[in-house]
């Protein structure tokens, strides 16, 4: 059996956003680990290379939009769905819609 060891975000495309006063500030959350993905407006596409260690026991990447008062949950990505291959997943929530292309590197248990 294998589990996710690392996740690399490679590309983000914004179809619609949550923040009405500026751009969406996206963050990824892996259990206790929070990391910045970038700022986006509708139509924006950005290639990147953001690699994070997946903490033991974590199987989901949560995508949130950071606001001054609190975070808005955009969606969850199941890191076990496709491992060791590039994969694009659409996440939608709180009026935002994003395509996230990522790679999950697995490791044997």
N, C-alpha and C positions, 0 to 999 in steps of 0.2 A: 504494500500500500504506500502511496506517496502523498505528500502534503505540500502546500505552497510554502516556499522559503523566501522568495523575493518577488516583488511586483514592480514592473517598470511601466510607467505611463509614457506612451510614445506620441500620441496625437489627441487633441481635443477640438471638437467642432461645436460651436454654440448655435442652436436653432432658435431658441428664445431664452430670455433670462428672467430672473426673479426680482432683481433690484430695479426700482423705478427711478431712482435718483442718481444713478451712475452705472458703472459696470458691475457684474457679478465677480466677487472674489471667491474663487473655488478653493476648497481644501479637501484633502483626503484624510480619512480617519481609519486607522488600523488598531482597534482596541485603545490602548493608552497613547498611541503615537498619532500625532497630528502634523500634517505637512502641507505646505502651500503648493497649489497647482498653477494658479495664475488668475488674471483678470480678463473677463470676456464680455463682449456685447454681441447681439445677434449678427450672424454672418461671419464672426471671427473664427479662424482656424489657426491652430498653433501646434507645430511639431516640437517635441521636447524629449528629454531623456531623464526622467525622474525615477530613480530606483530607491525602493524602501524595503527593509527587512520586514517580513511578515512575522509578528510575534507568535510564539508557540500557542496553539489553540485557537488562533484567529483564522477565519475562513471567508470573511467578508470585508470588502473595502467600502466604506461609507463615503459618499460624496456630499459635501455640505457647502452652502453659500454663507459666508461670514457676514453678519450684520453687527452693528454697534451693540445692540441689546442682546441678541441671541443668534444661533445658527439656524438656517432653514435647511432641512433635509431634502436633498435632491433625489437621491436614490442609493441603492446598494448593488454591488457587483459581487457575485459568487465567484471566489477565486479558484474553486475546485471545478468549475464548469468546463473550462478548457485550460489545460496547463501545457507548457513547453511549446506554445505556438502563439503568434500574434492573433488577437481577437478584438473585435469592436462590439461594444455593448452600448445600447441607448439607455440613458437614465433620465427620468422625468419626475418632477415633483415641484410643488410650490411655484407653479407657472413657468418653470425652467425646463429646458429640453437640451440635452447634450449627447453627442456621440463620443465615447471614450475608447481609444485604441490602446491596448495594453498587452503586456507579456508577463505570464506567471511562470517563474522557474520553480520546478518542483524538486523535492529531495525525498529519498526513501525514508520511511519511518524506522 
